[in-house]
Amino acid sequence: MDPEFLLLREDTGRVVPAARFLPTDGVAGCDAGPAGTRGAFPVAELRPAPRGTPRALLAQLMSAAATADRRIADRTLAWRAGGMPLPGWALGGHLHFSGVALTAPLLRALDNYLALPLLLLEDGRAAGRRPHYGTLGDFRRQPHGGFEYRTLPSFLVSPLIARGAVYLAHLIASRYEELPDRPLDRDDLHTAFYSGDRTLLRPEIPPLIARLRRLEGYAEAAGSIEPLFRLISEGRTWDETRNIRPLWSARTLSVKQL
């Protein structure tokens, strides 16, 4: 995976280029920003080493966050994540898959059973990311032989949401042939996804959750996925103005959270 975040000087509202602190390669690095943004490699990324299980991958994510925390020496800078934490700054939470065939049914399952539920948790600002970024079924083939799913916003908004997203993505990729529901095929719901119309989309979520809960393997992942479903049922959304650095600090984050 390579979820993104911004470094923000909150008193001025200015983005500080991640390249001042992070290299272009490595587990904590920098990358180009979305079209129209300024600065050389302004966006920060976490690039944990690939692993075969969600728990092991999340442990690598925690290690990458600790590396970023050490390297970003200016502790007055806030970290911001989500879909569009600042106007014009669209961020992604890209997930990489290997050992599974890239097919249209897999991409559509990820859209309907992962991207759609996560949209219910988005800050309202995140809708500004679409349709230019975060399009349904967006993917890119990778040199490792697999592919990158690019539809999600940056789930670094909290360790709880990151954990749920990774476990849910793994479950879907493992059992997608048993996940036939396609509410986003409907024109009105397709449009609602891009506009962020939660009122129209919310009634579609319970059948998707029910289907996921019936999958073989769900019981082992339930402890990580159910908190997401609980937030959705409570109508909760994340806050993209929040400084996420304390959440991912090496001093506060424990492997028990993952």
C-alpha positions in Angstrom: 0.0 0.0 0.0 1.0 3.6 -0.3 -1.5 5.9 1.6 -0.7 9.6 1.4 -0.7 12.5 3.8 0.2 16.2 3.9 2.4 18.2 6.2 0.7 21.4 7.2 1.8 24.5 9.0 -1.5 25.2 10.7 -0.8 28.8 11.7 -0.4 29.8 8.0 -2.4 27.0 6.3 0.5 26.3 4.0 1.6 22.8 2.9 5.3 22.1 3.7 6.8 19.8 1.0 7.4 16.4 2.3 10.6 16.3 0.3 12.2 18.5 3.0 12.2 15.5 5.3 11.6 12.3 3.3 13.4 10.7 0.4 11.6 9.7 -2.8 12.1 6.0 -2.0 11.9 3.9 1.1 9.1 3.0 3.5 8.4 6.7 4.3 8.8 8.8 1.3 7.5 11.7 -0.8 5.7 11.9 -4.1 4.3 14.4 -6.6 1.1 16.2 -5.6 -2.2 16.3 -7.6 -2.4 18.4 -10.7 -2.2 22.2 -10.0 -0.4 21.9 -6.7 3.0 23.4 -6.2 6.3 22.2 -4.8 8.7 19.4 -5.6 7.3 16.1 -4.2 5.0 17.8 -1.7 3.0 14.7 -0.6 4.2 12.2 2.0 3.5 8.5 1.6 3.8 5.4 3.8 5.0 2.3 1.8 5.1 -0.6 4.1 6.8 -3.8 2.9 4.4 -6.3 1.4 3.1 -9.1 3.6 0.7 -12.0 3.2 -1.7 -11.3 6.0 -3.5 -8.1 7.1 -2.0 -8.2 10.6 1.6 -8.5 9.3 1.0 -5.8 6.7 -0.4 -3.4 9.3 2.6 -4.1 11.5 4.8 -2.9 8.6 2.5 0.2 8.2 3.1 1.0 11.9 6.9 0.6 11.3 6.7 3.0 8.3 4.7 5.5 10.3 7.4 5.4 13.0 10.1 6.0 10.4 8.2 9.1 9.1 7.7 10.3 12.7 11.5 10.2 13.2 12.4 11.8 9.9 9.9 14.7 10.0 11.9 16.6 12.6 9.7 19.6 12.8 7.1 18.5 15.3 5.1 21.7 14.9 3.8 20.4 11.6 0.4 18.7 11.5 -0.3 15.6 9.4 -3.5 15.6 7.4 -5.1 12.6 5.6 -8.4 11.6 4.0 -9.8 12.4 0.6 -9.2 16.2 0.3 -8.0 17.7 3.6 -7.2 21.0 1.9 -8.9 22.4 -1.2 -7.1 21.1 -4.3 -5.1 18.5 -2.4 -6.6 15.1 -3.3 -5.1 12.2 -1.5 -5.3 8.4 -2.1 -5.1 5.2 -0.1 -3.8 2.9 -2.7 -3.8 -0.9 -2.0 -1.5 -3.3 -3.8 -2.5 -6.9 -4.6 -0.4 -9.8 -5.7 -1.2 -13.5 -6.1 -4.8 -12.7 -7.3 -5.8 -12.3 -10.9 -6.8 -8.7 -11.9 -10.4 -9.2 -13.2 -13.4 -7.0 -13.7 -15.4 -8.9 -11.0 -12.6 -8.3 -8.4 -12.5 -4.6 -9.2 -16.3 -4.3 -9.0 -16.4 -6.2 -5.7 -13.8 -3.8 -4.3 -15.9 -0.9 -5.5 -19.1 -2.1 -4.0 -18.0 -3.8 -0.8 -15.0 -1.6 0.2 -15.1 1.8 -1.5 -18.9 2.2 -1.1 -18.9 1.5 2.7 -15.9 3.7 3.3 -17.6 6.6 1.5 -20.2 6.5 4.3 -17.4 7.4 6.7 -15.9 10.2 4.7 -15.7 13.8 5.8 -17.9 15.8 3.4 -14.8 17.5 2.1 -13.6 14.3 0.5 -16.3 14.4 -2.2 -14.3 17.1 -3.9 -11.7 14.5 -4.8 -14.1 12.9 -7.3 -14.5 12.5 -10.2 -10.9 13.4 -11.2 -9.5 11.1 -8.5 -10.9 8.0 -6.8 -12.9 6.8 -9.8 -14.6 3.5 -9.5 -12.5 0.5 -10.7 -9.3 2.7 -10.9 -6.2 0.4 -11.0 -2.6 0.4 -12.2 -0.5 -2.6 -13.0 2.7 -2.8 -10.9 6.2 -4.2 -11.6 5.7 -6.8 -8.8 3.3 -8.6 -11.1 0.2 -7.5 -9.3 -1.9 -4.3 -9.4 -2.7 -1.2 -7.4 -6.3 -0.4 -6.5 -6.5 3.4 -6.5 -10.2 4.3 -5.7 -9.9 4.8 -1.9 -9.1 8.0 -0.1 -6.2 8.0 2.4 -7.4 5.8 5.2 -4.6 7.1 7.5 -7.3 9.2 9.1 -7.1 6.7 12.0 -5.5 3.4 12.8 -9.0 1.9 13.3 -10.1 2.8 9.8 -6.8 1.7 8.3 -7.1 -1.6 10.0 -10.7 -2.2 8.9 -10.0 -1.2 5.3 -7.0 -3.6 5.1 -8.8 -6.5 6.6 -11.9 -5.9 4.5 -9.8 -5.6 1.3 -8.0 -8.9 2.0 -11.3 -10.6 2.7 -12.9 -9.3 -0.5 -9.9 -10.3 -2.6 -9.9 -13.7 -1.1 -13.7 -14.4 -1.6 -14.8 -11.9 -4.3 -16.5 -14.6 -6.4 -19.0 -15.0 -3.6 -19.8 -11.3 -3.6 -22.3 -10.7 -6.4 -24.1 -7.5 -5.3 -23.5 -4.5 -7.6 -25.6 -1.5 -6.3 -23.2 0.9 -8.0 -24.3 -0.5 -11.4 -27.5 1.6 -10.9 -27.3 4.9 -12.6 -28.7 6.9 -9.6 -26.3 5.2 -7.1 -23.3 5.6 -9.5 -24.1 9.3 -9.6 -24.6 9.4 -5.9 -21.1 7.9 -5.3 -19.4 10.6 -7.2 -21.4 13.4 -5.6 -21.0 11.8 -2.1 -24.7 11.6 -1.5 -24.8 9.5 1.6 -28.6 9.7 2.0 -29.2 7.8 -1.2 -26.3 5.3 -0.7 -26.9 4.4 3.0 -29.8 2.0 2.5 -27.6 -0.1 0.2 -25.1 -0.9 2.9 -26.9 -3.4 5.2 -27.3 -6.0 2.4 -23.6 -5.7 1.6 -22.6 -6.1 5.2 -24.9 -9.1 5.6 -23.3 -10.8 2.6 -19.8 -10.1 3.9 -20.7 -11.6 7.3 -21.7 -14.8 5.7 -18.3 -15.4 4.1 -16.0 -18.1 5.2 -13.1 -16.4 7.0 -15.2 -13.5 8.2 -15.2 -14.6 11.8 -11.4 -14.3 12.0 -11.5 -10.8 10.5 -14.6 -9.6 12.3 -12.7 -8.0 15.2 -11.1 -5.6 12.8 -14.0 -5.0 10.3 -16.9 -4.7 12.7 -15.7 -1.4 14.2 -16.1 0.1 10.6 -19.6 -1.2 10.3 -20.4 0.2 13.8 -19.2 3.6 12.8 -21.3 3.5 9.6 -24.5 2.4 11.5 -23.9 5.3 14.0 -23.6 7.8 11.1 -20.1 8.7 12.1 -17.6 10.4 9.7 -14.0 11.2 10.0 -12.6 14.7 10.4 -10.1 15.8 7.7 -9.0 18.8 9.7 -7.6 16.5 12.4 -3.9 16.2 13.0 -3.2 12.5 12.6 0.4 12.6 13.7 -0.4 11.8 17.4 -2.4 8.8 16.3 0.5 7.3 14.3 3.3 8.4 16.6 5.8 5.7 17.7 5.2 6.8 21.2 1.4 6.2 21.1 0.7 3.5 18.5 0.8 -0.1 19.7 0.7 -3.3 17.7 -2.3 -4.2 19.8 -4.3 -1.6 17.9 -3.5 -3.5 14.6 
